[in-house]
Amino acid sequence: MEDTHQAERVNDSTQTGEWQDWLRLSLTPHLGLQTQHRLVTLFGSPAAVFAQSELALLAHLNEAQAKALQRYPPDWDAALARTLDWLAHTQPGVQQAIWTWNHQSYPMTLRELDDPPLLLFAQGQLDRPCWLGVAVVGSRNPTPQGKENAKAFAAQLQQAGCCIVSGLAMGIDAAAHVGALQQPDPQRCATVAVVGTGLDQVYPRQHHALAQQVAQHGWLLSELPPGTPPLPHHFPMRNRLIAGLSHGVLVVEAALKSGSLITADMALSQGKEVFAMPGSIHSVLSRGCHALLRQGAKLVENAQDVLEELPMYVSSTQAHQVMPANIAPVTDKHQQELLKALGHDPQSLEMLLLDSSLVLEDALVAMQALLDSGRVAQMPGGLYQQLC
């Protein structure tokens, strides 16, 4: 009976203030997440952990750990004040909450991790469910085609009933969030942005407006308390949550040392599906995806390829709605010849002239028309790439 009462109190932790004990435990030095969870399991709650004598704690911990639990963490007063301030300053139409590990709103898929966060800071439309997460991740410096692919796939998957999960970073992450927000369903969480800072700040700063849009139609999540800056080691931590919230991870473009591959590896270790989009053999941003494909990731060419591997509660009717939209054909013969010469690899205008029968004047006119229509994008270094 006592355990039931404790669970009820934890489930209402944002209102009762019991999240403060969870926050204090999460900030206690010398303790890893697994040790923190072991202590909660042993003693029943963070409050009970702090009530133990040093002698009792030494039966399970070393001396440094036991002593750390006998006092408040460094900077505790400031950390608590920042958290209370964040809770007090809400945006119109946006909910804010702290979900402890035992809280009823804490995502079930994250509880299954080996090292789930003790608590999550959440902001957005928190009453909308994120019931079929698909992570879309990739390079911070993608090609124009990569950004368009991420946006299109995210839009199609979201319209089929998926919740798009990513990290609010530059490049593919941002494109995925933008795609998911194109036609949001007011009954569902359109996208989840898992960030590597406290939720009282936005990183990168250029994504402040995007973060606000996510909060209006989805969730912003962090395991880091308000006031936490964007430190390098926070982002691998964030990546395990992106993988944990998702039933599958789609890597759009990635170099061999990309953080997206960390997310994919974490997804594999969690028994999740991993999808990779193939690219040019000449592009360094294709090498990470090709490495995943060699390791057994599923090659995807359209959103249907992803949906086929997801749980069966995505209906076949929804799945048929995500086929690529028809694209009006190019009728101008000069534009047709340029597109044939261009293929899907970035190329210079000089190479295109060598691979076609066009003279420079006709090629320039045709290329400008393709740029204006959005079929081709100009890349750094004077290269051109076909987008569709």
N, C-alpha and C positions, 0 to 999 in steps of 0.2 A: 504493500500500500504506500509506503514511503517513497518508493521509486516512482510510482505513478504521480504522486504530488510533485515530485521533483521535475519530472518531464513536463507537467503542466506549467510549472513556474518558468522553465526554460523556454517553452514555446511562446510565452508572452514576454520574452526577455527585453525586447526593445522598450516596452512600456514600463516594466518593473525596474529596469536598471541592472538586472543581473548580467547583462552583456558586459558590464564593467569587470566582473570577475574573469570572464573569458578573455577580454582584452588584456587584462593584467597578466594572465597566464601566457598569452601569445607573445607578450613583450618581455617576459622573464628571460634573462640571459642564461646561456649554457644549456638550454633545453631545446632539442629538436622537436619537430611536429610529432613524430612517432612516440617520443618520450612523453610529451604533453598529453597525447591521447591515452597512453598507458596509465598515466596518473589519474585521469578522469575516470577511466574504467575501474581502476583499483579503489578509488575513494568515493566515486559517485557524482562528483561535480567539482568545478574549479574552486568554489567556496570551501568545500570539504578538504581539498588539497591544501589550501592556505591555512586551514585550521589545524593541520598536523604539526606535531612537534618536530624539531630537527632530528631527534633520535629516531622517530618513526619514519621519517623520510629517508634516513641513511640506510634503512633496510632495502631501499629500492634505487637509491641514487648515490652519486659520489658526493664528496663534501662540498665542492663548489656549487653543485646543483641544489643541494639541500639548503645551503646558506642563502642562495639567490631567492628561494621561495619564502624565506623568512622576512624579506623586506620588499618594498615596492621597487619596480624597475626604475632605472635612471630616466629622468625626464618624464616621469609618470604624470605629474600634475599638468604639464604642458600637453602631453598626448591626450589626456582625458578632456582637457579644456577644448582642444581642437575638435575632438569627436563630438562633444556636446554642441559646439558651435555649428558644426556641419549638420547635425540633426535638426537644429533650430532654424536653419536658413534653407527653406524649401522653395522650389520654383513653382509657379502656378501650373496645376495639372500634372505635377510630377511627384511621385511618392519616393520617400527615402526610408531605409530600414537597415537594421543590423540583424543578420541571420546567424545565430549561433549554430554549432554543429547539430544540436538536438532540436533546432527550430523546425516547425512544420513546413516552412517555406524553403528550407535549405534543399537545393537540388539533389535528388536521390542519386543521380549518376556521379556526383562529386563525393558522396559518402562512400562510394565503392573504391575510391582511390586508396593507395597505400598510405598516402600522406595528405588527407583532406585538410583544408584550412579549419582552424578552430572557429573562425567566424568570417562572414562575408559582409561587405558593405555594398548595398544595393541601391540603385536609383533608377527611376523610370516608371513604366507601366507595370508595376509589380504584381497586379492582379491578373495580368494576361499570361497564359501558360506558354512556356517554351518546351513543346512536347516532342519535337523531332529535330534535334540540332544537327546541322551540317557545318563544319568548319571550312571556310574558304581562306586560304593563306598563301603567301608568296613573297616575292622580292619587294623591298622598299623602293627599288629603282627599276620598275618593270618597263618593258616595251609598250608602246601604245596599244599593240594588239593584245598584250597580256592584260592591261587594264580593262580593255573592252570585253575580253573573255570573262574576267572575274565579275564584272558588272552584269553581263548578260546571264551567266550561269546563276549568280546569286538571285537575280530577279526571277528567273524561271523556277528555281528551286523553292523560293519563298512563295510564289504563286501556287505551287503544287502542295503547299502545306508545311514546308520546312521552315525552321528558324535558323537564320544564317549567323554563325558565330565567328568572330574574328577579333583582332587585337587593337583596332583603331590606329594602327601605324600608317606611315606613308605608303603609297603604292597600292599593292594588291589588297591589303586590309581595307583601306579606305574605299576602294572601288567596290569591294564586296558589300560593305555597309550601304553605300549609295545605291547599288542595285537592289538590295533587299528593301530599301525604303521607297522604291518607285511606286508600288501599289500596295501599301500595307493594309492588312486586314485588321479592323478595329477589335476583333475578338481574339487575336493571337499576338504574341510577341514576334515582331518581324525580324529583329536582329538583336544579338547580344554582343556588346563590346567589353571584352575582359582587358583591363588596363594594368599597367605596371607602376602606377602611382596611387596616391590617395585620391578619392573622388572629389576632393575640393580643388583639384587642379586638372588641367587637360594637357596631355603630351601626345604628339607635338602641339604647340600652341595654335598652329594653323588649323587644327581640327576642332576648334571651339564650337563653331556653328554645327559641324557634323555631330559632335557629341550631344548637343542640344536636340538635334533631330532624332538621334537614337533614343534619348530619354523620352521623347514624345510618342515613340512608337515601339520601343523595346526596352532593354535593360542595359545599364552600365554596372559592371561588377568589378570588385577588387577585394583581395584578401588583405590589402595594406591599409592601415588606418589613415585618416585625413592628416595632411601635412607631410606624407611620405614622398620624397622626390623621385624622379626617374633614374634610378641607379642601374648599372648594367646587369647585375645579378638578379634584378627583379623580373626580367623578361623571360628567362627560361622557366622561372616559377610560374609566371602567367601562362606560358605555353602549355603546361600540364593541365591547367584549368580549361583552356580552349579545347584541348583534346578530350578532357573529361566530360565536358558538357555536350559533346557531339557523338552521334552514332557513326559518323564517318568524317574523314578529313580529306579535302580536295586541295592539292598543291597545284597552283596555276603556273607560276614561273619561279625558279629557285636556282641559285648557284650551289655548288657542291658544299659550301660551308654556311649555307643559309640557316637562319633560325627556324625557318619553316620545316626543315628536315628534322629538327629537334621535336617539333610538334608532331610530325608524322611518326617518328620513332616512339614517342610517348603514346600515340594512338595505338600503334602496333602492340606495345607492351600491355596496353589495357584491353586488347582483344577487339579493337575497332577496325573498321574498313579504312583503307587508304587508297585514294584515287590520285592519279597524276595525269597532267595534260602534256602530250608530246609537243616538241617544238623543233626548230631548226638544229641540225647537227653543228652548225657554225656558231650558235649563240651560247655564251657562257650561262645564260639564264635558263637554258634547257637542260643543262647537265645534271642538276639536282633532280629534276623530274625523271630524266632517263635513268639515273641511278636507282630511283625508287621503282621504276618499271622493271628493271633487271632483278630487283629484289622481290618482285611479286605484286606490286601495286597494280590496281586495275587501270588500264588505259581508258581515258574518257574523251569522247569527241562531242558529246552533247549532254544535256542535263538528264536525259532518259537513262544514260549509262550509269549515272549516280543513283537514280531512284530505284533501279532494278535491284540494287544491293541493300536497300534500306528495308526496315521492317514492313510487313505486309499491310499495315494499317494505312499506308499511302495507297489510295484506291487507284485502280486502273484508269478511271475517268480523270482523276487529277493528273496522273502521269502523262496522259495524252495531251494535256494542255500546255506542256512545256517544250514541245517541239519548236525549233527555231522558226521565226517568222519569215515569210517569203520576202525576198529582196528583189526590187525591181531590176531587170537586166540592163546592162550597159549596151546601148545601141550604136554609139559612135565608134567607128572602126579604129580610129587612132587610140582612143581610150582602151578598146578591147585589146589592141596589140601591146599597149604598155602593161596592162594587167597580166597578159600572158607571159611577157618577159619578166615581170616583177615576181610572179609566183608568191611565195609566203616568206621569203627571206629578205631582210633589209638590203637594199642595193642603192648604189649611187646612180645619178642620171647618166653619167658616162658609160657605166656598164649596161644600162638599159638601152642606150643608143646602139651599143655594139651588138646587143641581143635582139634588136628589132630593125626594121627597115625604115624607121622614121627619121626625118631630118630634125635638127635641133628646134626649129621654130614650131613645127607641128607637135613635137614631144612636150615642149613647154606649155603650149595651150592645153593639150590633153591632160598633162599632169596637174595644171591649175584647176581644171574642171573636176578631176578626181579628188583633189584636196578639198575643194569647196563642197563636194557631195558627201564627204566623210568616209569615202571608200579607202582613201590612202592618207597616211599621216607622215609628216616630215619629222625625222629623228635627228639627234645631235650628229655632227660630222657630215652633214649633207646627204644623209641616207633617207630612203623612202621605204615605207612598209605598208602592205595591203592590210586593211582591217576587216574586210568581209568579202 
